[in-house]
């Protein structure tokens, strides 16, 4: 006796079977015959007004940028290192030489950041690759904010400089320590 009652109560579909419209499908609800209201002219979705071409694309006049969209500080470099260690190290390793744990497991090796082609590449190139992907690398745009992608690019530049540094790049006070330790 209770089973038919439960089946009858459980089969209510009034919320599931109601009129609905696909976007811009004709309707009799509004006088203009539309099922949805048109956007007000000039409306921009919150967070989507991207007028700073450099910040959001890494390009200036369609070419990879040679400059950063904001000053690079110690805090930005530290943030870039943190994000690099999270998102990039599995493939690129901590030094950027392309021998991370993923390639060690048999996947494709990414190029080293220390080859001439990438040392000479504009900084916007790294931002663009993180944004759009390149080769076997997929886009990180949905995972890493634009400011963090720039921070990572700054950290990549720091890695590149660290691998090419000579004794003359070290402050004089530190040169003495290095020379005395080397003996």
C-alpha positions in Angstrom: 0.0 0.0 0.0 2.8 2.4 0.8 4.8 1.6 -2.3 2.3 3.0 -4.8 2.1 6.1 -2.7 5.9 6.6 -2.6 6.1 6.0 -6.4 3.3 8.6 -7.0 5.0 11.2 -4.8 8.4 10.6 -6.2 7.3 11.1 -9.8 6.4 14.7 -9.6 7.9 16.5 -12.6 6.3 19.9 -12.4 9.7 21.6 -11.7 11.3 19.6 -14.5 8.7 20.1 -17.1 8.2 23.9 -17.3 8.7 26.3 -20.2 12.2 27.3 -20.8 14.0 29.1 -23.6 17.3 28.9 -25.2 19.2 32.2 -25.5 17.6 34.5 -28.1 14.9 32.0 -28.9 11.6 33.7 -29.9 9.1 34.2 -27.0 5.8 35.8 -26.3 6.9 37.0 -22.9 8.3 40.4 -24.0 6.8 42.8 -26.6 9.9 42.6 -28.8 9.4 38.8 -29.1 12.7 37.9 -27.5 13.2 35.4 -24.6 16.1 37.4 -23.1 16.8 41.0 -22.8 19.6 42.5 -24.9 22.7 43.7 -23.2 22.8 47.4 -22.4 25.2 49.2 -24.7 28.7 49.5 -23.3 28.2 46.7 -20.7 31.3 44.7 -19.8 31.2 41.6 -17.6 32.9 42.3 -14.3 36.6 41.4 -14.4 36.7 41.2 -18.2 37.6 44.7 -19.2 41.1 44.1 -20.4 42.2 47.4 -21.9 45.9 46.9 -20.9 47.1 45.0 -24.0 50.6 44.4 -22.5 49.3 43.1 -19.1 46.8 40.6 -20.6 48.5 39.5 -23.8 52.2 40.0 -23.3 52.3 41.9 -26.6 52.7 45.5 -27.8 51.3 46.2 -31.2 51.0 42.5 -31.9 54.7 41.7 -31.0 56.1 39.9 -27.9 57.0 42.6 -25.4 60.5 43.3 -24.3 59.3 45.0 -21.1 57.2 44.1 -18.1 53.8 45.8 -17.5 54.8 46.8 -13.9 58.1 47.2 -12.0 59.7 44.0 -10.9 60.4 44.0 -7.1 61.9 41.4 -4.8 58.3 40.6 -3.7 57.3 39.9 -7.4 60.4 37.7 -7.9 59.6 35.7 -4.7 56.0 35.3 -5.9 57.3 34.2 -9.3 59.6 31.6 -7.7 56.7 30.3 -5.6 54.4 30.0 -8.7 57.3 28.6 -10.8 57.9 25.9 -8.2 54.2 25.0 -8.2 53.4 25.0 -11.9 56.6 24.8 -13.9 59.1 22.6 -11.9 57.4 19.3 -12.7 58.5 19.7 -16.3 61.2 22.4 -16.3 62.9 21.5 -13.0 64.0 24.0 -10.4 66.9 25.4 -12.6 64.8 25.7 -15.8 67.0 23.2 -17.7 64.0 21.1 -18.8 64.7 17.9 -16.8 61.8 17.8 -14.4 60.1 14.7 -13.0 57.6 14.6 -15.9 60.3 14.2 -18.6 62.2 11.8 -16.4 59.1 9.6 -16.6 59.2 9.4 -20.4 57.3 12.5 -21.5 58.7 15.0 -23.9 61.5 17.3 -22.6 60.8 21.0 -22.7 63.7 23.2 -23.9 66.1 24.6 -21.4 65.6 28.2 -20.5 69.4 28.6 -20.8 69.7 28.0 -24.6 70.5 31.1 -26.7 67.1 31.2 -28.4 65.3 31.5 -25.1 67.8 33.8 -23.4 67.4 36.2 -26.3 63.6 35.8 -26.5 61.5 38.8 -25.4 59.9 38.4 -21.9 56.5 38.6 -23.6 57.3 35.3 -25.2 57.3 33.5 -21.9 54.0 35.2 -20.9 52.5 34.2 -24.3 53.6 30.6 -23.9 52.1 30.4 -20.4 48.9 32.0 -21.7 48.3 30.0 -24.9 50.5 27.0 -24.6 53.2 25.9 -27.0 54.1 22.4 -28.4 53.3 19.8 -25.7 52.7 22.5 -23.1 49.1 23.4 -22.5 47.7 26.8 -21.6 48.0 27.9 -17.9 45.7 30.9 -18.4 42.8 29.3 -16.5 45.1 28.3 -13.6 47.6 31.2 -13.3 46.5 34.9 -13.2 48.1 37.4 -15.6 50.1 39.1 -12.8 51.4 35.7 -11.6 52.3 34.8 -15.2 54.4 38.0 -15.4 55.9 37.1 -12.0 56.9 33.7 -13.3 58.4 35.3 -16.5 60.5 37.6 -14.2 61.7 34.6 -12.2 62.6 32.8 -15.5 64.7 35.8 -16.4 66.4 35.7 -12.9 67.1 31.9 -13.5 68.6 32.8 -16.9 70.8 35.4 -15.4 71.9 33.2 -12.6 73.2 30.5 -15.0 75.2 33.1 -17.0 76.6 35.1 -14.1 80.3 35.8 -13.9 82.5 36.9 -11.0 82.1 40.6 -12.2 78.3 40.3 -11.6 78.9 39.6 -7.9 79.1 42.6 -5.6 82.8 43.4 -4.6 82.2 42.5 -0.9 80.9 39.1 -1.9 83.6 38.5 -4.5 86.2 38.4 -1.7 84.2 35.7 0.1 83.8 33.6 -3.0 87.5 33.9 -3.8 88.5 32.9 -0.3 86.1 29.9 -0.2 87.4 28.6 -3.5 91.0 28.2 -2.2 
